[in-house]
Amino acid sequence: MTTETVPYPGESLGLPKMGPGSLAGWGSRLGALVLDWGASMVVALGAFGGGVLTESGWKAWMVLAVYFVQKAVLTALVGGSFGQLISKIGVTRVDGTPIDVWRSIVRSALVCLVLPAVVIGPDRRGINDLLLGTVVVNRR
């Protein structure tokens, strides 16, 4: 009789099963998204007024614009967006090195397009992560 071990998410990438550097779970990722979007709404409301929620035209895009900027800038500087930092998760390259500026900008733009981020491939990685060689990992 053979004993096979069931691979865990992230094993094929060489990530640990648990702890820092392991693949981030869905709960943490969803929580980070909600925190990011909520914070972006608050900043957009403060900067551009209530029209960001009710008007059409350029104001209708300001929450998304704020979301993109904070996600791209914070990910490039500290390896994770506002919500990811609070959720204790972050974005790195698959080899564990920090994400660079251009990957941060492209990844944030692809997340804003939604579809690349919700079409999930192996190891909980969206098309955006597969294309850029990035992965969302636990920081704790």
SULGIVEN-V119633 format. One record per backbone hydrogen bond with DSSP energy under -0.5 kcal/mol. NH is the residue of the N-H (numbers start at 1). CO is the residue of the C=O. If there is no record, write none. Layout:
{{NH	CO} {NH	CO}}
//
This chain:
{{4	2} {11	8} {13	10} {14	11} {15	10} {21	138} {22	19} {23	16} {24	136} {29	25} {30	26} {31	27} {32	28} {33	29} {34	30} {35	31} {36	32} {37	33} {38	34} {39	35} {40	36} {41	37} {42	38} {43	39} {44	40} {45	41} {46	42} {47	43} {48	44} {49	45} {52	49} {53	50} {54	50} {55	51} {59	56} {60	57} {61	58} {62	59} {65	61} {66	62} {67	63} {68	64} {69	65} {70	66} {71	67} {72	68} {73	69} {74	70} {75	71} {76	72} {77	73} {78	74} {79	74} {79	75} {80	74} {85	81} {86	82} {87	83} {88	85} {89	84} {90	137} {91	79} {92	135} {93	97} {94	133} {96	93} {99	91} {104	100} {105	101} {106	102} {107	103} {108	104} {109	105} {110	106} {111	107} {112	108} {113	109} {114	111} {115	113} {117	114} {118	114} {119	115} {120	118} {121	125} {124	121} {125	122} {126	124} {127	116} {127	119} {128	116} {130	126} {131	127} {132	128} {133	129} {134	129} {135	92} {137	90} {137	135} {138	22} {139	88} {140	88}}
//
